[in-house]
Amino acid sequence: MATGTPLERKPLTFAERTYVPQILSGLKTTWQHLVRPKETLEYPEQRPAIPPGYRGVPTLVKDPHGREKCVSCQLCEFVCPPKAIRITPGEIAPDAPTGHVEKAPKEFEIDMLRCIYCGMCQEVCPEEAIFLQNQFSMTGYTREEMVNNKARLYELGGTLPDDHFKWDKKLEAEKHGNAH
Amino acid sequence: MIEFWQNLHPVVQVVLKGLAVIMVIFPIGGACSMAERKVSAWIQGRPGPNRAIVPWISWIPILGPFLQRLGIFHVLADGGKMLFKEDALPGHVNKFYFVLAPIVAMIPALTTVTAVPFGAYLDQTGQIIPIALANVDIGLIAVFAVSSLGVYSLILAGWASNSKYPFLGGVRASAQLISYELSMTLSVIPLFLWVNAPGREATFGFARLVEFQSGSWGGITSPGWGGVWFIFIMPVSAFIFITALFAETNRQPFDMPESEADLVGGFHTEYGAFKWGLFFVAEYAHMVIGSGVFTLMFLGGWNPLPWVPLADLVGWLAQLAPILAHPIAVGLLSIGIFLGKVLALIFFFMWVRWTVPRFRYDQVMEIGWKKLLPLSIANLLAYAIGIALIQQ
């Protein structure tokens, strides 16, 4: 329910009815816009500042020791709404330094023509191996070029800091006879 | 060199002069389309087109990038695109009139320039001689008569396109141009009443107007009026004239024939490629001529500042260097001053475009018939009485 008194509408003065003062003040406003510094970010030369938490191109990351974190559990593949992720699981040789991790992806493909940048793969990953990072521009000339394979995903992802070193702790615990 | 020029056949002289003027008007038309985009961009807080560059110009250190930022090469890119893209002719149009319309648009736009003086030089006796293709006594009437032929191109285009939006655009164009021509013509009559004082040879030429605004008025230096511009004596006339000029050149806020918002593109909806480009060059040529006429009538023509006529400036410059008093130097200086004012007015056209919102069609008609026309008649009567009292 409307309260208070309605605004009184004054009749237009003669000067206002000639439009001239309004046009002059309008010209002043547009002149101020003309001389003001331009707002445009000139894209290829200037890049926008990426805010924290930005969801760019999904990438695979390594831990600070250089171990690939993905254990090919395929949760991201299952959760991916547009089915952009395809993982071929593989094994790690038992005598390798990280042999106790047992599994790693043999091939890991993200089809960037399907990806919708929803970030569910990052959310679901139990190993913190997949991250949507800052890259926002993906281009290519063919469909094949737009599918990121494992090598490319690690190249894009690089190394991120790790708070847990989960598998190192697990190995330590195993050595002291306390697996869990 | 001057003797060689004067020994040429008069017809050759006139053709060369005409070509020279067209060589100036045409690029100005092209540059205006660029300036339009740049000014629009700046007012909207954008840098505007600034990418195209010719490789060998990008090698020039500072000038190259500067010209690139200014978007100069987009004019070439646009023109080249317009020239070489397919010039489609829709199947449903009347082919003859459809092709004729842009030609009819160009011809009056380039013809009006003949009667417009664009500079002046001083002869041996210190007399100011205007530079024009044809410095005729009927100057203003010739400009009005020929430039109003431009409306036929819009009607032809609208009619020949055989589709509803161009048709509506053509109808609006004819109504609007005819309405505003009345007040435009009435608004400038006081000027000629003033300069055609009793006992003087009657003229409608621009030279006499500029002569008055230069202070020396056919030998008579009238005290108090020396070098005053008509915009100060007759501001209402100037206001009516510039408003009508906006309407006549189909500029915002009176862009009814085009009406991008409600009529797609108005009369040129069905046009493309070079024919479309011709319409635009014609529109800008009209703007250039209209601004030139306004400059001559209200802004002192080739006089640098109000109360500072060209002759005074040349006198001062001659003290610095005698070569500057040479007729060619004075001619170039006066043309430069005149073109500067014209370009400033064209900038004003673009500035207003982004300031004033478009009028509705009925508002355009109402302003034209119910506001401007009575105002111009009242203005004419007031000045007629005033001039009769002063000059009796």
Interface residues (C-beta under 8 A of the other chain):
Chain A: V20 I23 G26 L27 T29 T30 W31 H33 L34 R36 K38 E39 T40 E42
Chain B: V39 W42 I43 Q44 G45 R46 P47 F239 W351 V352 W354 T355 V356
